[in-house]
Amino acid sequence: MHAMQQPSGFEQWKDDLIRIRARRLGFRGHDLEDARQEVALHALSFRYQRSKSNGASEATVLAALADRQLKALLRRRGRYEHHLERLRRERAAAAARNGHRQRMELIVDVRDAVAQLTPIEQAVCRGLAHGHSISRIASDLDRAWHTVRRIVVRIRNHFEAIGLSAWLLDG
């Protein structure tokens, strides 16, 4: 990885100080380079004045400026990540509400579809819903298995005709 170009007129010790302060605050990789660049822009516009420094050296004042800017970057990053996390939770909750609403609508549609069937077709539906085989349903209803098979085909056609094919099992 190559180092960021220093702006002209920007002393190496200042760049090194910013890098050290950024590393101490946890900046790494591209984040380190971005932080260095942003703090360097502030440092370029900063003019050290001994009379206003309360006896602090230029390095001490620059370290304080760097720390303030780096901590502000960390706060912005934290707020941004918090905002993204809140949006993720809101989207997940909305999707869950939407999914629940859609499931409830489908359940109502299936109940309506089953109510439109003949009593024997409804009995076959109940057997299928309980996971019973066609042979077992035929035995329970005292019908031939091929008769129950034809009823299953009629039920399938009915569900497909009213747009509920998602509720049908393959086979």
C-alpha positions in Angstrom: 0.0 0.0 0.0 1.5 3.4 -0.9 1.3 6.3 1.4 -0.9 9.3 0.7 0.9 12.2 -1.0 1.7 15.0 1.4 0.3 18.4 0.4 2.9 20.8 -0.6 4.1 22.9 2.4 2.9 20.2 4.8 5.8 19.1 7.0 6.5 15.4 7.4 6.4 15.5 11.3 2.9 16.9 11.1 1.8 14.0 8.9 3.5 11.5 11.2 1.8 13.0 14.2 -1.6 12.8 12.6 -0.9 9.2 11.6 0.1 8.2 15.1 -2.9 9.9 16.7 -5.2 8.2 14.2 -3.7 4.8 14.9 -4.1 5.3 18.6 -7.8 6.0 18.1 -8.3 2.8 16.1 -8.1 4.0 12.5 -6.7 1.4 10.1 -6.2 0.8 6.4 -8.3 3.0 4.1 -10.0 4.6 7.2 -6.5 5.7 8.4 -5.8 7.3 5.0 -9.1 9.1 4.9 -8.7 10.3 8.4 -5.2 11.6 7.7 -6.4 13.4 4.7 -9.3 15.1 6.5 -7.2 16.1 9.5 -4.4 17.3 7.2 -6.9 19.7 5.6 -7.7 21.2 9.0 -4.0 21.3 10.0 -3.2 23.2 6.8 -5.5 26.0 7.7 -4.3 26.0 11.3 -1.7 28.7 12.2 0.2 28.2 15.4 0.6 31.3 17.5 2.9 31.0 20.6 1.2 33.9 22.2 -2.2 32.2 22.2 -1.0 28.7 23.1 -0.6 29.0 26.9 2.9 27.7 26.6 2.0 24.6 24.6 4.3 23.6 21.8 3.1 23.5 18.2 3.2 19.7 18.3 0.9 19.6 21.4 -1.5 22.0 19.8 -1.5 20.0 16.6 -2.1 16.8 18.6 -5.1 18.4 20.3 -6.4 19.5 16.9 -5.9 16.1 15.4 -7.6 14.3 18.3 -10.6 16.7 18.2 -11.0 16.1 14.4 -10.5 12.3 14.7 -12.9 12.0 17.5 -15.5 14.0 15.5 -14.9 11.5 12.6 -15.5 8.6 15.0 -18.7 10.2 16.3 -20.0 10.8 12.8 -19.2 7.2 11.9 -20.9 5.9 15.0 -24.0 8.0 14.3 -24.1 6.8 10.7 -23.7 3.2 11.7 -26.4 3.6 14.4 -28.7 5.2 11.7 -28.0 2.3 9.3 -28.8 -0.2 12.0 -32.0 1.5 12.9 -33.0 1.5 9.2 -32.2 -2.2 9.0 -34.4 -3.0 12.1 -37.2 -0.8 10.7 -37.0 -2.6 7.3 -37.0 -6.0 8.9 -40.0 -5.1 11.1 -41.8 -3.7 8.0 -41.0 -6.9 6.1 -42.2 -9.0 9.0 -45.4 -7.0 9.2 -45.9 -7.2 5.5 -45.2 -10.9 5.4 -47.6 -11.5 8.3 -50.3 -9.5 6.5 -49.7 -11.4 3.3 -49.9 -14.7 5.2 -53.1 -13.7 6.8 -54.6 -12.6 3.5 -53.6 -16.0 1.9 -55.1 -17.9 4.8 -58.4 -16.0 4.3 -58.2 -16.7 0.6 -57.6 -20.4 1.2 -60.5 -20.6 3.6 -62.7 -19.0 1.1 -61.5 -21.4 -1.6 -62.1 -24.4 0.6 -65.6 -23.1 1.5 -66.5 -23.1 -2.3 -65.7 -26.8 -2.5 -68.3 -29.6 -2.3 -68.5 -31.5 1.1 -66.5 -34.5 -0.3 -63.8 -32.1 -1.7 -63.6 -30.4 1.7 -63.1 -33.8 3.4 -60.3 -34.6 1.0 -58.7 -31.2 1.7 -58.8 -31.9 5.4 -57.2 -35.2 4.9 -54.5 -33.7 2.7 -53.9 -30.9 5.2 -53.3 -33.5 7.9 -50.8 -35.2 5.7 -52.7 -38.3 5.0 -52.1 -40.3 1.9 -54.6 -40.7 -0.9 -55.1 -44.3 0.1 -55.8 -43.4 3.7 -58.2 -40.6 2.7 -60.0 -43.1 0.3 -60.3 -45.6 3.2 -61.5 -43.0 5.7 -64.2 -41.7 3.2 -65.1 -45.2 1.9 -64.1 -44.3 -1.6 -61.8 -45.8 -4.2 -58.3 -44.3 -4.3 -58.7 -43.3 -8.0 -61.9 -41.4 -7.1 -60.0 -39.5 -4.4 -57.2 -38.9 -6.9 -59.7 -37.3 -9.3 -61.0 -35.1 -6.5 -57.5 -34.0 -5.7 -57.1 -33.0 -9.4 -60.4 -31.0 -9.2 -59.2 -29.3 -6.0 -55.8 -28.5 -7.6 -57.6 -27.0 -10.7 -59.9 -25.0 -8.4 -56.9 -23.5 -6.4 -55.0 -22.7 -9.6 -58.1 -21.1 -11.2 -58.4 -18.6 -8.4 -54.7 -17.9 -8.2 -53.7 -19.9 -5.1 -51.3 -22.3 -6.8 -48.6 -21.3 -4.3 -50.6 -23.3 -1.7 -50.4 -26.5 -3.8 -47.8 -29.2 -3.2 -46.1 -30.7 -6.2 -47.1 -34.3 -7.0 
